[in-house]
Amino acid sequence: MTSTRRNFILGSVAAAGALVLGWSVLPPRQRLLTDDPLPLAPDQAAFNGWVKIGADGTVTVIMSKSEMGQGVLTSLSMLLADELDADWDRVTTEMAPIDKIYNNTSMVVDGLPFHPDSQGLTRRLASHFTAKAMGHVGEMVTGGSSSVKDLWLPMREAGAAARQMLLAAAAQQWGVALADCRTERGQVLGPSGQVAGYGSLVAAAALVGVPSTTMLVLL
């Protein structure tokens, strides 16, 4: 009986340890796509969980942080708009719904009890595991001067992904190579003088699908 109980406990501990180890080596939870589709206005398409574009060319940036006088709505919108190569005059914002991709991971990581200058292995491991956990069980929260730090990469990836989808749609429409197309302030330009505003490409681009990898403009 004792041996059986001991074996059960040891087996359970080993299984739990294996699960934790497996979870620890998995990549962080993605922060590009929401579990549920974003609500859309007529003639509007969502390119991912952070940006919607209308047929009139209006770019709507989804905002998961509150504006409390720190200018975060502007700074975060600029991060996405620069990667999207959007016309800044056509950019607006909308508050985000509830979803795990909007959880603030940086604020909790920055609050761990380590000296600010500490870069040791313990600090790195604790930060890694905490950030991963917050992606699953964290909260949508603004504070700790963490907004830009938390969303610097997700906003850039969201803008770059949407830009790739628009480029792909234009290339397909014109029957040209994707590499021969470029963007400029809310428009896709083709190799033979073709020009298409983002708004005119919304329907086709939404069907392209979100790319698995994105090429950031600003490196």
Secondary structure, DSSP 8 states (H G I E B T S, - for coil): -HHHHHHHHHHHHHHHHHHHHHHHHS-----SS-SS-----TTEEEEETTEEEETT--EEEEE-S--SSS-HHHHHHHHHHHHHT--GGGEEEEE--S-GGG---HHHHHTSSS-TT--SHHHHHHHHHHHHHHHHH------TT-HHHHHHHHHHHHHHHHHHHHHHHHHHHHT--GGG-EE-SSEEE-TTS-EEEHHHHHHHHHTT---SS---S--
